[in-house]
Amino acid sequence: MLNNAKTVFDSDILKNTVFSVHMYEVYNNYDKINNYISTFVNNKIPLIIGEFAAEHKGMDVKEYDILERCQSLGVGYLGWSWDGNSPQYGNIDIVNNWNPNSLTNWGNTLINSTNGIKNTSWKASVY
């Protein structure tokens, strides 16, 4: 997607295309994360980090770097996933036993870290 996004975006005459990347196993260092997100931002191509977690399938993901780059570069993100995933995917659940008052370590990072949801979000004006 990184290598072809500009061509796809430029071919959309209405400019209604938004790209979504799932940042898991291969996004295990700052340079990869920064390069990917910066390429879209620098080319003015809409991007959202559609999924990521602190680990996936036993492999580390640099969640703090993803959060920081998204915040610094103005890119939206969706942390994955609320609850109910198979253990084979690793620790990707945000809460324990569907309880919003029982965050996992990953959920605490996503919600409460410096670049997490609680510290960087605001309520939409339509609510």
Z-matrix of the N, CA and C atoms (Angstrom, degrees):
N
C 1 1.434
C 2 1.522 1 110.52
N 3 1.322 2 116.71 1 -40.98
C 4 1.462 3 120.39 2 -178.20
C 5 1.527 4 111.38 3 -55.91
N 6 1.320 5 117.27 4 -42.56
C 7 1.457 6 121.12 5 -175.51
C 8 1.522 7 113.99 6 -77.94
N 9 1.313 8 118.41 7 -17.37
C 10 1.460 9 120.91 8 -175.38
C 11 1.523 10 114.41 9 -119.33
N 12 1.307 11 118.31 10 -1.49
C 13 1.457 12 121.12 11 -175.20
C 14 1.529 13 112.53 12 -61.22
N 15 1.312 14 117.51 13 -41.96
C 16 1.463 15 119.92 14 -178.04
C 17 1.526 16 111.08 15 -61.99
N 18 1.322 17 117.02 16 -42.21
C 19 1.459 18 120.94 17 178.76
C 20 1.525 19 110.71 18 -62.77
N 21 1.319 20 116.02 19 -45.12
C 22 1.466 21 120.30 20 179.31
C 23 1.527 22 110.01 21 -63.89
N 24 1.319 23 117.00 22 -48.03
C 25 1.462 24 120.74 23 -178.31
C 26 1.530 25 111.00 24 -62.21
N 27 1.314 26 117.10 25 -45.03
C 28 1.462 27 120.62 26 -179.36
C 29 1.528 28 112.50 27 -64.64
N 30 1.325 29 118.02 28 -24.92
C 31 1.471 30 120.54 29 179.72
C 32 1.527 31 112.07 30 -80.83
N 33 1.315 32 117.67 31 -11.33
C 34 1.468 33 121.95 32 178.52
C 35 1.527 34 108.06 33 -87.90
N 36 1.315 35 116.99 34 102.05
C 37 1.465 36 120.15 35 -175.23
C 38 1.534 37 112.45 36 -66.06
N 39 1.336 38 117.61 37 -23.47
C 40 1.463 39 120.52 38 178.21
C 41 1.526 40 113.02 39 -89.77
N 42 1.333 41 116.26 40 -9.07
C 43 1.475 42 122.17 41 -179.25
C 44 1.534 43 111.18 42 55.68
N 45 1.339 44 115.64 43 44.17
C 46 1.464 45 122.33 44 179.15
C 47 1.523 46 112.78 45 -100.43
N 48 1.291 47 118.36 46 10.69
C 49 1.455 48 121.93 47 -177.00
C 50 1.527 49 110.83 48 -90.88
N 51 1.325 50 115.75 49 132.15
C 52 1.459 51 122.78 50 173.30
C 53 1.522 52 106.54 51 -125.46
N 54 1.306 53 117.06 52 134.56
C 55 1.459 54 121.92 53 -179.27
C 56 1.524 55 109.85 54 -98.92
N 57 1.319 56 115.47 55 143.43
C 58 1.460 57 121.44 56 179.69
C 59 1.524 58 108.80 57 -128.90
N 60 1.328 59 115.02 58 129.79
C 61 1.465 60 120.30 59 178.53
C 62 1.519 61 108.89 60 -118.20
N 63 1.318 62 116.10 61 141.76
C 64 1.466 63 122.25 62 172.82
C 65 1.517 64 106.94 63 -97.83
N 66 1.308 65 116.95 64 112.35
C 67 1.461 66 121.66 65 -175.40
C 68 1.526 67 110.23 66 -95.37
N 69 1.314 68 115.18 67 93.78
C 70 1.458 69 120.67 68 179.11
C 71 1.524 70 110.54 69 -120.24
N 72 1.310 71 118.62 70 -126.86
C 73 1.466 72 123.39 71 -165.46
C 74 1.531 73 115.96 72 -48.25
N 75 1.294 74 118.13 73 -45.61
C 76 1.467 75 119.20 74 -174.32
C 77 1.526 76 113.12 75 -75.99
N 78 1.332 77 117.02 76 -10.75
C 79 1.464 78 120.49 77 179.30
C 80 1.523 79 109.04 78 -95.93
N 81 1.325 80 113.44 79 65.85
C 82 1.469 81 120.51 80 -173.33
C 83 1.524 82 112.81 81 -111.23
N 84 1.338 83 116.68 82 13.76
C 85 1.463 84 118.57 83 172.61
C 86 1.529 85 110.24 84 -153.10
N 87 1.306 86 114.44 85 154.83
C 88 1.466 87 122.12 86 -174.65
C 89 1.525 88 112.26 87 -55.77
N 90 1.329 89 117.54 88 -44.66
C 91 1.466 90 119.96 89 -175.85
C 92 1.520 91 112.42 90 -61.17
N 93 1.318 92 118.24 91 -41.41
C 94 1.471 93 121.02 92 178.36
C 95 1.524 94 110.85 93 -63.96
N 96 1.323 95 115.37 94 -44.10
C 97 1.463 96 120.73 95 -179.61
C 98 1.522 97 110.35 96 -64.57
N 99 1.315 98 116.61 97 -49.85
C 100 1.459 99 121.45 98 -179.05
C 101 1.524 100 111.22 99 -61.99
N 102 1.309 101 118.45 100 -44.82
C 103 1.460 102 121.73 101 -179.67
C 104 1.523 103 110.88 102 -60.09
N 105 1.321 104 116.40 103 -45.55
C 106 1.459 105 119.94 104 -177.34
C 107 1.521 106 110.98 105 -63.55
N 108 1.309 107 116.30 106 -54.04
C 109 1.462 108 119.93 107 -176.82
C 110 1.527 109 110.80 108 -65.96
N 111 1.313 110 117.73 109 -43.70
C 112 1.472 111 121.62 110 -178.95
C 113 1.520 112 112.54 111 -62.22
N 114 1.311 113 117.17 112 -35.88
C 115 1.469 114 120.09 113 179.01
C 116 1.526 115 110.34 114 -59.72
N 117 1.326 116 117.08 115 -44.17
C 118 1.465 117 120.08 116 178.12
C 119 1.522 118 110.86 117 -66.83
N 120 1.306 119 116.90 118 -47.26
C 121 1.465 120 120.79 119 -178.56
C 122 1.526 121 110.68 120 -61.22
N 123 1.316 122 117.31 121 -47.17
C 124 1.465 123 121.41 122 -178.29
C 125 1.524 124 112.67 123 -63.39
N 126 1.330 125 116.62 124 -28.87
C 127 1.467 126 121.21 125 179.07
C 128 1.524 127 112.47 126 -95.28
N 129 1.342 128 116.67 127 6.37
C 130 1.466 129 122.71 128 179.08
C 131 1.527 130 111.83 129 55.56
N 132 1.333 131 115.24 130 44.03
C 133 1.457 132 122.55 131 178.03
C 134 1.529 133 107.53 132 -108.90
N 135 1.340 134 117.94 133 123.12
C 136 1.469 135 120.88 134 -178.07
C 137 1.532 136 112.46 135 -61.41
N 138 1.332 137 115.19 136 132.01
C 139 1.461 138 121.41 137 -178.23
C 140 1.515 139 109.57 138 -140.22
N 141 1.319 140 115.80 139 142.51
C 142 1.450 141 122.70 140 169.21
C 143 1.526 142 107.38 141 -130.09
N 144 1.315 143 115.92 142 141.53
C 145 1.459 144 119.91 143 172.10
C 146 1.527 145 104.17 144 -84.57
N 147 1.315 146 116.33 145 99.97
C 148 1.461 147 122.76 146 -170.17
C 149 1.514 148 114.51 147 -77.39
N 150 1.302 149 117.53 148 -20.85
C 151 1.466 150 121.93 149 175.35
C 152 1.514 151 108.48 150 -158.53
N 153 1.332 152 115.64 151 142.53
C 154 1.455 153 122.72 152 167.43
C 155 1.512 154 107.84 153 -169.59
N 156 1.292 155 116.03 154 161.89
C 157 1.461 156 122.51 155 177.76
C 158 1.524 157 107.24 156 -151.35
N 159 1.316 158 117.03 157 -175.94
C 160 1.465 159 121.22 158 -178.87
C 161 1.522 160 112.29 159 -78.11
N 162 1.319 161 116.07 160 -24.04
C 163 1.464 162 121.02 161 175.13
C 164 1.511 163 107.28 162 -154.57
N 165 1.320 164 115.39 163 164.99
C 166 1.456 165 120.36 164 177.78
C 167 1.510 166 108.48 165 -154.76
N 168 1.323 167 115.37 166 123.66
C 169 1.466 168 121.59 167 179.62
C 170 1.520 169 112.07 168 53.22
N 171 1.321 170 116.58 169 40.75
C 172 1.455 171 122.43 170 177.25
C 173 1.516 172 115.18 171 80.06
N 174 1.312 173 117.40 172 3.17
C 175 1.463 174 120.63 173 -178.99
C 176 1.526 175 109.35 174 -110.48
N 177 1.324 176 115.09 175 140.24
C 178 1.452 177 122.30 176 -178.43
C 179 1.521 178 111.19 177 -70.85
N 180 1.318 179 115.82 178 141.31
C 181 1.457 180 123.71 179 171.88
C 182 1.527 181 105.69 180 -121.46
N 183 1.290 182 118.14 181 138.45
C 184 1.468 183 121.80 182 -178.19
C 185 1.532 184 109.91 183 -85.19
N 186 1.343 185 114.66 184 75.78
C 187 1.456 186 120.73 185 -174.85
C 188 1.520 187 113.12 186 -63.26
N 189 1.319 188 118.38 187 -36.38
C 190 1.467 189 120.13 188 179.16
C 191 1.529 190 110.90 189 -65.81
N 192 1.324 191 116.83 190 -37.30
C 193 1.466 192 120.61 191 177.83
C 194 1.521 193 110.88 192 -68.27
N 195 1.331 194 117.31 193 -39.32
C 196 1.465 195 120.39 194 177.66
C 197 1.525 196 109.63 195 -63.02
N 198 1.323 197 116.80 196 -47.89
C 199 1.464 198 120.20 197 179.16
C 200 1.526 199 111.72 198 -59.87
N 201 1.318 200 117.05 199 -44.15
C 202 1.469 201 120.77 200 -178.59
C 203 1.518 202 111.45 201 -65.27
N 204 1.330 203 117.39 202 -45.47
C 205 1.460 204 120.48 203 -179.65
C 206 1.520 205 110.97 204 -65.08
N 207 1.319 206 117.80 205 -40.65
C 208 1.464 207 120.55 206 177.60
C 209 1.523 208 110.58 207 -61.48
N 210 1.313 209 116.68 208 -46.17
C 211 1.459 210 120.65 209 179.99
C 212 1.532 211 110.67 210 -63.75
N 213 1.306 212 117.64 211 -47.39
C 214 1.468 213 121.54 212 -177.18
C 215 1.524 214 112.76 213 -66.15
N 216 1.330 215 116.11 214 -34.63
C 217 1.462 216 119.82 215 -174.57
C 218 1.530 217 113.74 216 -102.09
N 219 1.321 218 117.26 217 1.30
C 220 1.460 219 120.12 218 176.23
C 221 1.513 220 114.57 219 73.16
N 222 1.318 221 116.32 220 36.22
C 223 1.461 222 121.24 221 -179.25
C 224 1.527 223 109.07 222 -108.96
N 225 1.323 224 116.88 223 134.91
C 226 1.455 225 121.36 224 179.26
C 227 1.521 226 111.84 225 -77.83
N 228 1.335 227 114.68 226 160.71
C 229 1.467 228 119.34 227 -179.98
C 230 1.517 229 110.48 228 -149.32
N 231 1.318 230 114.92 229 158.22
C 232 1.457 231 123.38 230 173.63
C 233 1.520 232 107.30 231 -128.44
N 234 1.316 233 116.26 232 114.84
C 235 1.456 234 119.86 233 174.91
C 236 1.517 235 109.43 234 -73.49
N 237 1.329 236 116.28 235 145.40
C 238 1.455 237 120.66 236 -176.10
C 239 1.496 238 109.91 237 -118.95
N 240 1.200 239 120.74 238 138.24
C 241 1.441 240 138.78 239 -4.88
C 242 1.522 241 109.01 240 -135.14
N 243 1.311 242 118.86 241 159.74
C 244 1.464 243 121.49 242 -173.15
C 245 1.519 244 111.75 243 -56.84
N 246 1.335 245 118.23 244 -59.91
C 247 1.469 246 121.68 245 -179.43
C 248 1.521 247 109.68 246 -173.46
N 249 1.313 248 115.43 247 166.69
C 250 1.453 249 121.07 248 171.38
C 251 1.513 250 116.06 249 93.12
N 252 1.311 251 117.99 250 14.01
C 253 1.455 252 120.31 251 -179.08
C 254 1.528 253 111.18 252 -84.12
N 255 1.304 254 113.89 253 153.89
C 256 1.453 255 120.62 254 176.53
C 257 1.526 256 109.11 255 -66.58
N 258 1.338 257 118.14 256 140.22
C 259 1.467 258 121.09 257 179.17
C 260 1.535 259 113.78 258 -57.26
N 261 1.320 260 117.46 259 -20.99
C 262 1.469 261 119.59 260 179.50
C 263 1.525 262 112.86 261 -62.54
N 264 1.329 263 116.87 262 -21.22
C 265 1.461 264 120.34 263 179.87
C 266 1.514 265 112.58 264 -86.30
N 267 1.311 266 117.54 265 -8.89
C 268 1.455 267 121.05 266 178.85
C 269 1.508 268 111.85 267 91.66
N 270 1.297 269 115.12 268 -163.26
C 271 1.462 270 121.74 269 -177.01
C 272 1.524 271 110.47 270 -87.13
N 273 1.320 272 114.95 271 77.55
C 274 1.468 273 119.52 272 -179.33
C 275 1.523 274 112.36 273 -109.76
N 276 1.330 275 117.78 274 -3.72
C 277 1.465 276 120.73 275 179.58
C 278 1.524 277 110.66 276 -78.54
N 279 1.316 278 116.34 277 140.18
C 280 1.456 279 123.23 278 -178.37
C 281 1.528 280 111.13 279 -83.35
N 282 1.328 281 116.78 280 -34.12
C 283 1.467 282 121.07 281 -179.46
C 284 1.526 283 110.74 282 -125.69
N 285 1.312 284 115.48 283 162.59
C 286 1.458 285 122.98 284 174.81
C 287 1.529 286 109.72 285 -96.10
N 288 1.325 287 116.18 286 131.38
C 289 1.470 288 121.66 287 173.83
C 290 1.526 289 113.93 288 51.70
N 291 1.322 290 117.10 289 39.04
C 292 1.460 291 124.32 290 175.64
C 293 1.533 292 112.95 291 63.90
N 294 1.313 293 117.61 292 15.23
C 295 1.458 294 122.27 293 -174.81
C 296 1.532 295 110.00 294 -96.23
N 297 1.323 296 118.73 295 112.91
C 298 1.467 297 120.45 296 -178.99
C 299 1.522 298 113.61 297 -65.46
N 300 1.317 299 117.47 298 -13.72
C 301 1.457 300 121.27 299 178.14
C 302 1.523 301 112.80 300 -95.24
N 303 1.329 302 117.16 301 7.05
C 304 1.456 303 122.33 302 -179.50
C 305 1.530 304 110.09 303 -128.65
N 306 1.326 305 115.41 304 79.78
C 307 1.463 306 120.73 305 -178.70
C 308 1.530 307 110.74 306 -74.48
N 309 1.316 308 115.74 307 143.01
C 310 1.462 309 121.11 308 169.06
C 311 1.524 310 107.71 309 -76.71
N 312 1.309 311 118.15 310 174.28
C 313 1.469 312 120.28 311 174.60
C 314 1.517 313 110.25 312 -57.67
N 315 1.324 314 115.97 313 -44.20
C 316 1.463 315 120.61 314 178.56
C 317 1.531 316 109.89 315 -62.60
N 318 1.319 317 117.68 316 -45.12
C 319 1.458 318 121.38 317 179.07
C 320 1.515 319 112.19 318 -60.38
N 321 1.322 320 117.14 319 -40.15
C 322 1.461 321 121.03 320 177.55
C 323 1.524 322 110.82 321 -63.03
N 324 1.314 323 117.35 322 -41.03
C 325 1.469 324 121.06 323 176.91
C 326 1.521 325 110.34 324 -62.54
N 327 1.316 326 116.52 325 -49.49
C 328 1.465 327 121.46 326 -177.80
C 329 1.520 328 111.98 327 -60.88
N 330 1.314 329 116.57 328 -41.86
C 331 1.462 330 120.39 329 -175.76
C 332 1.528 331 112.39 330 -85.58
N 333 1.330 332 117.78 331 -45.64
C 334 1.470 333 120.85 332 -165.97
C 335 1.522 334 116.98 333 -109.03
N 336 1.311 335 120.04 334 -5.06
C 337 1.465 336 119.25 335 -178.36
C 338 1.528 337 110.42 336 -71.52
N 339 1.301 338 116.77 337 170.52
C 340 1.465 339 122.39 338 -177.37
C 341 1.519 340 112.63 339 -50.94
N 342 1.327 341 117.91 340 -43.22
C 343 1.464 342 121.69 341 -179.26
C 344 1.522 343 111.95 342 -103.88
N 345 1.319 344 116.51 343 18.42
C 346 1.456 345 121.65 344 -179.92
C 347 1.519 346 113.04 345 -81.00
N 348 1.307 347 114.05 346 178.93
C 349 1.463 348 121.80 347 -174.08
C 350 1.529 349 112.87 348 -58.08
N 351 1.301 350 117.67 349 -46.76
C 352 1.472 351 121.06 350 -175.84
C 353 1.528 352 112.40 351 -62.00
N 354 1.323 353 117.40 352 -35.04
C 355 1.464 354 121.07 353 -175.98
C 356 1.518 355 114.77 354 -92.74
N 357 1.323 356 117.92 355 -7.97
C 358 1.464 357 118.96 356 -174.72
C 359 1.519 358 114.54 357 -127.01
N 360 1.315 359 117.28 358 -5.10
C 361 1.471 360 119.91 359 -174.67
C 362 1.524 361 111.82 360 -102.90
N 363 1.294 362 115.66 361 160.15
C 364 1.447 363 121.52 362 173.28
C 365 1.523 364 108.15 363 -142.17
N 366 1.311 365 115.48 364 154.45
C 367 1.459 366 121.08 365 -177.98
C 368 1.523 367 109.89 366 -69.47
N 369 1.317 368 115.79 367 136.14
C 370 1.460 369 120.93 368 177.25
C 371 1.526 370 109.86 369 -61.50
N 372 1.300 371 116.60 370 143.06
C 373 1.466 372 121.02 371 -175.44
C 374 1.530 373 112.74 372 -67.49
N 375 1.312 374 118.93 373 -13.25
C 376 1.465 375 121.12 374 -179.34
C 377 1.523 376 111.60 375 -82.93
N 378 1.329 377 118.71 376 -3.34
C 379 1.470 378 121.30 377 -179.55
C 380 1.503 379 111.29 378 -106.08
